[in-house]
Amino acid sequence: MHLERPRPYVPRTLAFALWAFLACTSAVSWAADAAPAPLPQAASPTALDPKASAPEEPPPSPEAVLFAKRCGSCHSLGEGDRVGPDLKGVLDRRPIEWVKKFVASPGALIDGGDAVANELLVKFKNVRMPDQQLSDVEFEGIVGYVKECTAKGMCKLALGKVKHASEATPPDVDRGRDLFEGRVPLKNGGPACISCHSVAGVGLLGGGTLAKDLTQGYARLTDSGVNAALANTPFPLMKELFPKRPLVDAEIFAIKAFLASASKSGAQPESDHDFFYVGALGLGVMLGGIGGIWRGRLRGVRERVVRQATDKSRRHDA
């Protein structure tokens, strides 16, 4: 006799509960897979601009500003030589008494035969530093600042918030060229740069020769040095012309942008042959004019003499 194995008895309530549990689990899994990915949160302004969260730098000290105005156009503190030597560590290399004498009147030391002063003159291409009329308090302030920066290893010029030439647009460069050449007058009535300086390619006959060619001026001085020179006009000729007619910030930026563009072009300073050629051409024109006038005069005199001689001969024959 074949006996069937009895089936396990499962109550209906338990079976229904098990079915409901499996159905719910499947639905939750499907919903999780089908749900869209969460949208990324918008970046905060401080994440996009690190400077927004950075604390503001404290204002520069009076000594830092004084150094930038009186020394920064030619010297740096830890950024290398410019028109003049890097002054980082200068008080370790030279006695302070010598430094004070040189700052007050470098020409006197050079002409007096001082060996160090003349060595610096040769090294920096015979560019003489102008005399600096500093009070004892100002000199001591600059000395203290130089010592502080020497200990730090470097200090940047304290010019405040200055717009870098790399931010200039082509119209800024064009405006700077117009200001340099005098096609656009300076706001406070100062003379155009071309009166004393030249840059390769400017002007019909080139620029002036009273002061240094500025074709590579931006490369020599760097952005901060050019800005300091234009803002503070420390050089002898500029000191006579610009204290009462200073450049405004927009003019400084535009001229700096033009000089930066000239330096990047790779052009070299032009020679002063233009004036020779113009002079020779003018002399030729003048001599040609005199010759023409003289020829006409000779012709007139000759004709008059011939006419008089002919009339005299006719009267004699008669």
C-alpha positions in Angstrom: 0.0 0.0 0.0 1.4 3.4 -1.0 1.1 6.1 1.7 1.4 9.9 0.8 3.6 12.1 3.0 1.4 14.4 4.8 1.8 18.1 3.7 2.9 20.6 6.4 0.1 22.6 7.8 0.5 26.4 7.4 -2.2 28.5 8.8 -3.7 30.9 6.3 -3.0 34.0 8.5 0.7 33.2 8.6 0.9 32.7 4.9 -0.8 36.0 4.2 1.5 37.8 6.5 4.6 36.3 4.8 3.2 37.3 1.3 2.6 40.9 2.5 6.1 41.2 3.9 7.7 40.0 0.7 5.5 42.4 -1.4 6.4 45.4 0.7 10.1 44.6 0.6 10.1 44.4 -3.2 8.2 47.7 -3.5 10.6 49.6 -1.3 13.6 48.2 -3.3 12.0 49.2 -6.6 11.2 52.7 -5.3 14.8 53.2 -4.1 16.2 52.2 -7.5 13.7 54.4 -9.4 14.2 57.5 -7.3 16.2 60.3 -9.0 19.6 61.1 -7.7 19.7 64.1 -5.3 20.6 67.4 -6.9 24.0 68.8 -5.9 23.9 71.7 -3.6 24.9 75.1 -5.0 28.4 76.1 -4.0 28.5 78.9 -1.5 30.0 82.2 -2.5 33.0 81.6 -0.2 33.7 78.2 -2.0 33.7 79.9 -5.4 35.8 82.8 -4.2 38.4 81.9 -1.6 39.2 85.6 -1.1 35.6 86.1 0.1 36.3 84.1 3.3 39.9 85.3 3.7 40.4 88.0 6.4 41.3 91.4 5.1 44.9 92.4 5.3 45.7 95.1 7.8 46.7 98.5 6.3 50.4 99.0 5.6 52.4 100.8 8.2 53.5 104.5 7.5 57.1 103.2 7.1 56.0 100.7 4.5 54.1 103.4 2.6 57.1 105.8 2.8 59.4 103.1 1.4 57.1 102.4 -1.4 56.8 106.1 -2.3 60.5 107.1 -1.9 62.3 103.9 -2.8 60.0 101.4 -4.5 60.3 102.7 -8.0 63.9 101.5 -8.2 64.4 99.1 -5.3 62.8 95.9 -3.9 63.0 94.1 -0.6 63.7 90.5 -1.4 62.4 90.4 -5.0 65.7 91.1 -6.8 67.5 94.0 -8.4 65.6 96.5 -10.5 67.0 99.9 -11.6 68.9 99.8 -8.3 70.0 97.0 -6.0 67.7 94.8 -3.9 67.8 96.4 -0.4 67.2 93.2 1.5 70.2 92.8 3.8 71.7 96.2 2.8 72.4 97.1 6.4 74.3 93.8 6.8 76.5 94.7 3.8 77.1 98.4 4.4 77.6 100.5 7.5 74.6 102.6 8.4 76.6 105.8 8.3 77.6 105.1 4.7 74.0 104.3 3.8 72.8 107.6 5.3 75.4 109.6 3.3 74.6 107.7 0.1 70.9 108.2 0.5 71.3 111.9 1.1 73.7 112.6 -1.8 74.8 109.7 -3.9 76.4 112.0 -6.5 78.7 113.5 -3.9 80.0 110.1 -3.0 80.4 109.1 -6.6 82.2 112.3 -7.6 84.3 112.1 -4.5 85.7 108.7 -5.6 84.0 106.4 -3.1 84.8 102.9 -4.3 81.5 101.3 -3.4 79.4 104.1 -4.9 81.3 103.9 -8.1 81.1 100.1 -8.2 77.3 100.4 -7.9 77.2 103.1 -10.6 79.0 100.7 -13.1 76.9 97.7 -12.1 73.6 99.6 -12.7 74.5 101.0 -16.0 75.5 104.5 -14.9 72.1 105.3 -13.6 72.6 107.8 -10.8 70.2 107.7 -7.8 68.6 111.1 -7.1 69.3 112.8 -3.8 66.7 111.9 -1.2 65.7 114.7 1.2 64.6 112.6 4.2 64.3 113.9 7.7 66.0 111.9 10.5 62.7 110.5 11.5 61.9 109.3 8.0 65.3 107.8 7.5 65.1 105.9 10.8 61.6 104.7 9.8 62.8 103.3 6.5 65.8 101.7 8.2 63.5 100.0 10.7 61.3 98.8 7.8 64.3 97.4 5.9 65.5 95.5 8.9 62.0 94.1 9.5 61.7 92.9 5.9 65.2 91.5 5.9 64.2 89.4 8.9 61.0 88.2 7.2 62.9 87.4 4.0 60.8 89.6 1.7 58.2 92.4 1.7 56.1 93.5 -1.3 55.6 97.2 -2.0 52.8 98.6 0.2 50.8 100.2 -2.6 47.4 99.2 -1.4 44.9 97.8 -3.8 46.5 98.2 -7.2 45.1 96.9 -10.5 47.7 94.7 -12.2 48.6 95.4 -15.8 47.6 91.8 -16.7 44.0 92.9 -16.2 44.2 95.4 -19.0 42.1 95.1 -22.1 43.2 96.3 -25.6 41.2 99.6 -25.2 43.1 100.2 -21.9 46.5 99.7 -23.8 45.3 102.0 -26.6 44.3 104.7 -24.1 47.7 104.3 -22.4 49.5 104.9 -25.7 47.3 108.0 -26.4 48.2 109.4 -23.0 51.9 108.6 -23.5 52.0 110.3 -26.9 49.9 113.3 -25.8 47.0 112.6 -28.1 44.8 112.6 -25.0 45.8 115.2 -22.4 46.5 114.3 -18.8 43.7 115.3 -16.5 45.8 117.5 -14.2 47.7 119.2 -17.0 51.0 117.3 -16.8 53.2 117.0 -19.8 52.9 113.9 -22.0 55.5 111.2 -21.4 56.8 111.4 -24.9 58.2 114.8 -24.1 61.1 113.2 -22.3 60.8 109.4 -22.9 60.6 107.1 -25.9 59.1 103.7 -26.5 59.8 101.7 -29.7 57.3 102.5 -32.4 55.7 105.7 -30.8 55.5 109.0 -32.6 56.4 109.9 -36.1 59.9 110.8 -35.2 60.2 108.7 -32.0 60.1 110.0 -28.5 62.1 112.4 -26.3 65.7 111.7 -25.3 65.9 113.8 -22.0 65.1 110.7 -19.9 65.4 106.9 -20.2 63.9 104.9 -23.0 60.9 102.9 -21.6 60.6 100.2 -24.2 61.7 97.6 -21.6 60.8 99.8 -18.6 58.0 97.5 -17.4 60.3 94.4 -17.6 62.9 96.3 -15.5 60.7 97.7 -12.8 57.9 95.1 -12.7 54.3 96.1 -12.2 54.7 97.4 -8.6 57.8 99.4 -9.6 56.1 101.1 -12.6 53.0 101.9 -10.5 55.2 103.5 -7.8 57.2 105.5 -10.3 54.0 106.9 -12.0 52.2 107.5 -8.7 55.1 109.2 -6.8 57.3 110.6 -9.7 60.6 110.3 -7.7 63.0 111.0 -10.6 64.7 114.4 -10.9 62.9 115.6 -14.0 59.5 114.2 -12.9 59.9 115.8 -9.4 60.1 119.2 -11.1 57.0 118.6 -13.3 54.4 116.4 -11.5 54.0 117.3 -7.8 51.3 119.8 -8.6 50.0 117.9 -11.6 49.9 114.3 -10.4 48.5 111.4 -12.6 45.2 110.0 -11.5 44.7 106.3 -10.9 43.0 105.6 -14.3 45.9 107.3 -16.1 48.5 105.3 -14.1 46.8 102.0 -15.0 46.4 102.8 -18.7 50.1 104.0 -19.1 51.3 101.0 -17.1 49.2 98.7 -19.4 50.8 100.3 -22.5 54.3 99.9 -21.1 53.6 96.3 -20.2 52.4 95.7 -23.7 55.6 97.3 -25.1 57.8 95.1 -23.0 56.0 91.9 -24.0 56.3 92.8 -27.7 60.0 92.0 -27.6 60.9 95.3 -29.3 64.3 96.9 -28.5 64.9 100.6 -27.7 65.4 102.6 -30.8 68.6 104.6 -31.5 68.6 108.3 -31.7 69.4 108.4 -35.5 66.0 109.9 -36.4 67.1 113.4 -35.4 70.2 113.0 -37.5 68.2 112.0 -40.6 65.6 114.7 -40.1 68.4 117.3 -39.6 70.2 116.1 -42.8 66.9 116.2 -44.8 66.1 119.7 -43.5 69.6 120.9 -44.4 69.2 119.4 -47.9 65.8 121.2 -48.4 67.3 124.4 -47.1 70.3 124.3 -49.4 68.1 123.4 -52.3 65.9 126.3 -51.6 68.8 128.7 -51.3 70.3 127.4 -54.5 67.0 127.8 -56.4 66.6 131.4 -55.1 70.3 132.2 -55.9 70.0 130.7 -59.4 67.0 132.9 -60.1 68.7 135.9 -58.8 71.8 135.2 -61.0 69.6 134.8 -64.0 67.9 138.1 -63.3 71.2 139.9 -62.8 72.7 138.3 -66.0 69.7 139.3 -68.1 69.8 142.9 -66.8 73.5 143.1 -67.5 73.1 141.7 -71.0 70.2 144.1 -71.7 72.2 147.1 -70.6 75.1 146.0 -72.7 72.9 145.5 -75.8 71.2 148.9 -75.3 74.6 150.6 -75.0 75.9 148.9 -78.1 72.9 150.0 -80.1 73.3 153.6 -79.0 76.9 153.5 -79.9 76.1 152.2 -83.4 73.5 154.9 -83.9 
